[in-house]
C-alpha cells in the first residue's frame, strides 16, 4: 500500500522519480502479473505425457522433423523444394514447401541451439499465442481479470495444437489479424495497413491465411449493415472506413500471391480441402473431436458454460464475433485440429460473458511490488524448469527410433523400407534422402497416388498387405515393436527380424537377400 | 409452483364452423396433415431400422430366456463360455428379453423385427405426444421429433435399451403432466421404475432426470431468459415421497441391492468396454448422425443469442445433461434426442401453425395408404432376414459345427459369441458381448491382446486354445495361417476356422473347462 501511496503522492522535488515509478507501476501491474501467470500456464501446456518436461510436446508430433528437414534444405541450398526426393513412393512428383517460412525459422532455432533451440521456440510461440489471446479478449471486454480467466480456460483447449509446427505461427498471425480488426472497429484504423505485410509473411509460413481473409471479408460485410436483433449487434461503418478496409483486404489478397511458388501457395488450402478424403479419417487431427479426451471435455464445458451464461445473463455481441464463434465450434467439432481456431474466436465472447461476474481492474488498488515478485518468480520458474540438452536427447531416443536409424546407416541394403508414418519425418532428417522413406506426414504428396490407402492396408494388416510389399519392392520394414504388423511378419518365413530395441523393430526380407 | 392451465393450442387454428363429430370427425383426424407427417416418421423409422436386425446381443438374450423357460429360474452363473464358466453373473435385462423371445417363438426372426419396430414407433409416437403436450404445436412437435429420429439411429436394432427409452419418454410425459396439472399421475412412477430396473440399466438415468426435475423446483427466480419456479409445499412433499417410493421399488427385483448398484459398477469397473466398444465412442461429426447433433447444438447456440425463449431451469439442466451424455458417448445420442425434442418443439413455435381448414384430407389419405402399402410390400421376408444374419454372422459354418466334434477349446470372434451360444450351444465360447463378466475376469483384456495382435500366441497358449473361429478378413487369421502350427478346417469368404496342429502347451493354468 505504501507503494501505491507513493505513486499517488510522489515527492514534489523528484519529477523524474515520479515518472519512473509510474512506469514501474505499469510494468508490474496486475494485468502484467496475469500475463506472467498465463505465460507459465502456456509453458506448462507444452508438457507432453510421454515426456513430462517443458516443451516435451516437441516429441509429440512426427511432422516436426520433416518441417525441419525442409528448413535445413532451404538454408543449405538457398532454393525451395520443387521435386520430391525423400520418399521412393512419391519420388519425382512436384512438391511445394507451403510452410517454408516457418520451416526456416525452425531450422534457424535448431542451428542456434539444437533440440534446446527448438524447445525454446515452441515455448516462446505458446507463450506468444496465449498472451495475444489474453490481449484480444481484453480488447473486447476491457476487464483484465475476465480476459485472463477466459485465456486460462481456453489454453488447455488450444494446447492440443501446441506442437512444433508452423501452424502455431499461423494461428498467432490469425490472432494478430483479429486484434488489428478489433482495434480498427474501435477507431484505431492506421495500424490496419500493417496487415498486407503480415499476410505476406503469413502465406509463406502456414496456409491458415485463408482464415485471415475470411475474417477480413466478414468484418467488411458486417460493416455494411446496421441492426440490433436481440443481443446481436451490427454497426455500419462510415463509407471512408469501409473503403479503407476493402483496400486493405484487396492488398492482402494480392500479396498472398508473392511467394516462391507464385499463386500455387495461396491455392494450396483449397486443393487440400478438395482432395483430403483419405486424410480426414486416416489421421486423428482431421478426425472429429474426442469429447472424452481432456481438451474435448474442456471444449464441451466451455460451450455449455457460454450457453448457460448467455441464457441467465444475456450480453450483446457483434454479429461477426458470433459468426466466427459458430464457425469455430463447427470446425472444431468436425476436425479436432481446429480446436485452436475455436479457442481464438471464443476468447473475446467468453471474456465478455465472464466480465459480468468478475470485478473490473482498479489500478489504485494494485500491488506493484507483490506483482513484481510474482512475475520474477514466474520468469525464474521458466528458466529453472527449462529442460537440459541431455534430457531432451533422452526423450528423443525414447520417442523416435534413434537406435534403428544407426542400424540402417550401417546397412545400405535397407534402401526400400516400409516405415511407421509418424517416424517418416525423423528418418528424412536423419538419413534422407540417401535412405528414402515409404511415407511421412506430408499427406498431400501421398494422397493422389494412393500411397496413404496402401499404407493403411499394410499397418492394419488387411488382406493383401504383404502383396503390397511386393508392389513397392520393399526389402525392409521399420515399425514399432508393438505394431500388429510385426506379429504378421514374425510368423512369415520371408521376413527376418534383424534389429529390435524397446521402441522399434526392423525386419529384413530374406527372399530378396537370397536373390 | 403453480400448475399451468392448458391454453388454447397456438399451433392449431380451429376450423371455422366448429369440429365435426362422430365417425366423420374421427376420419378427419385420421387423415389430417399432422397424421400424414407422423406417417412419414413411421416410414423413415422402418426404413432406417430394417437392416439392423443382426445385433450381437440378441442371441444370448434369447438363450437366457430359453434357459429361464426351461428351468424356471434366471441364470445366476455363466454356462455359455469356458473362460468364465460357473462364475456369478447377473442377468440385469431379463424382463426385456422375454418379449423378444416370445416374438421369436411366434414368428421367428420376423417376430423380432416386428417387436423392434413396434418399440421404436411407440417411442417416437409418444415423443410426438410429449412434444405436443409441451408446445401445443403439432408441426413444431413433428419437426423436433425428426431430430430425435436422426439421433436415435444409434440404437436402432433389437435391443433391450429400447424399453429403457420407452420408459424414459413415459417418465417425461408423467413429469410434464404433473408440472402442468398436478394430481395423482405421479404415482405411476414407482411401478414404472420397478418395471424399468428389471428391464434395463437406464433406470439410473431416469432417476437422475427425476431428481433434476425435483431439484430445479427448489429455487425461485429469473436470471435473464432463465426462469425457476419453486414447488408449492404440497407438490414438493408429493414429489419427494414418490421419489423415495420409486427408489424403494427398485429393490423389487430378483437380485436385490446388487441390481440397484449395477449401473455404478458398470460405469466404474469396465474401462476396456468403454474404450474399445463401438457404441461407447465419442460422437463422430462426420457421420450423418453427428451432423444432426451439430445442427441441434448450433440451433441451441443461436437461440441462446437471438431468441427471447424463456428457459426453465429444469429444461436447462435436462439439456446440459443430455448433451454432455450424447456428445461424450455416441450411444447416448438417443437419450439426447428424447430429452431435447420437447424443448426444441417449444422453441420452434415460429413454424406456421397447422390450419385444418385448408387441409386436403384426400391427399393425406392417399399418402398415408401409400406409406402403409410401401411398408407392407417392402417388409423383409424370413429369407431376407436370414440373409441379413448370414452377411454378418457365421451362419454357413453351423452345419459343419453340428456335423463334427471339436474336443478342444475354441477362441471365437467377440461379436459372434452370442450367435454361437444360441445356434451352436455345444461349442463353449471364449467371449461374447456380455462384456461385464468377461472384463471382470480379465478375459476381455486377453481377447483384445489377440484381436490387436499384441500377444496372440501367449493368449492362445494360456487358454489352451485348439480352434480359432474368426472372420476371414481379420489379421489374426492371416497371422495364424502363416504359421505352421495352425491349419484351416473351414473357410468361406466370411468365416475361417483354424485348428492347432502342434501339441498343446503344458504348464499354463487354464480358466474354466470345456
Interface residues (C-beta under 8 A of the other chain):
Chain A: X229 X230 X231 X232 X280 X281 X287 X288 X289 X290 X291 X292 X296 X297 X300 X303 X304 X307 X308 X310 X311 X312 X313 X314 X317 X322 X325 X326 X329 X330 X333 X334 X460 X461 X462 X463 X465 X482 X484 X486 X487 X488 X491 X492
Chain B: X223 X224 X225 X226 X282 X283 X284 X285 X286 X290 X294 X297 X298 X300 X301 X302 X304 X305 X306 X307 X308 X311 X316 X320 X323 X324 X327 X328 X329 X452 X453 X454 X456 X473 X475 X478 X479 X480 X482 X483
